[in-house]
Amino acid sequence: METAYDIAEIKSLVFHLGIDFENIAGNTKEEKIIELIRYCDRRKRLTDLANRINEERKNILDDITWSDE
């Protein structure tokens, strides 16, 4: 995600997932990405995150197995 998204695109990604960007901790892009993944993991939304990224970035995460368990 770090190379595929800039901070404005991360804000858009978060918006499309129905998440308030202010609820994602971190000051740098890298921190926001880490906290977004943690946020989605805690809420069992990793699949939603992966699906949205794949839609926006031509399936860059197809080789990764995600689990919301």
C-alpha distance (Angstrom), angle and dihedral (degrees) to the residues before:
residue distance angle dihedral
M1 . . .
E2 3.76 . .
T3 3.78 93.7 .
A4 3.81 96.2 32.3
Y5 3.82 97.7 55.0
D6 3.76 138.2 44.3
I7 3.81 120.4 -153.9
A8 3.83 93.9 -94.5
E9 3.80 90.1 52.6
I10 3.80 90.6 49.4
K11 3.81 88.8 53.7
S12 3.80 88.8 51.7
L13 3.80 91.9 47.1
V14 3.79 91.0 51.2
F15 3.82 91.0 47.5
H16 3.80 91.9 52.1
L17 3.80 89.2 51.7
G18 3.81 89.8 54.6
I19 3.79 93.0 -114.1
D20 3.80 123.8 136.1
F21 3.81 106.8 -120.9
E22 3.81 89.1 -144.2
N23 3.82 88.6 62.9
I24 3.81 89.5 63.5
A25 3.79 110.1 86.2
G26 3.78 124.0 -141.7
N27 3.78 139.5 80.6
T28 3.79 102.4 -136.2
K29 3.80 129.7 55.4
E30 3.80 90.2 -109.9
E31 3.82 92.4 51.6
K32 3.81 91.3 48.0
I33 3.81 91.0 52.0
I34 3.80 92.3 49.9
E35 3.79 92.3 47.0
L36 3.81 92.2 45.8
I37 3.80 89.8 55.5
R38 3.81 90.8 47.0
Y39 3.80 91.0 46.7
C40 3.80 91.7 51.6
D41 3.80 91.4 44.9
R42 3.81 92.3 53.2
R43 3.78 90.7 50.0
K44 3.81 95.7 43.3
R45 3.82 91.3 -114.2
L46 3.79 102.4 121.9
T47 3.79 90.2 112.1
D48 3.81 90.3 53.3
L49 3.80 89.8 50.6
A50 3.80 93.4 47.7
N51 3.80 92.9 46.6
R52 3.80 92.0 51.0
I53 3.80 92.5 47.7
N54 3.80 90.2 49.1
E55 3.80 90.4 50.8
E56 3.78 92.4 50.2
R57 3.80 98.3 38.9
K58 3.80 105.7 37.1
N59 3.81 98.1 -100.4
I60 3.81 98.5 -52.4
L61 3.80 89.4 158.4
D62 3.80 98.5 50.1
D63 3.79 92.4 112.3
I64 3.82 93.6 55.0
T65 3.79 122.1 88.8
W66 3.81 112.1 -141.4
S67 3.76 127.2 -164.9
D68 3.77 130.2 -170.7
E69 3.80 92.9 -168.0
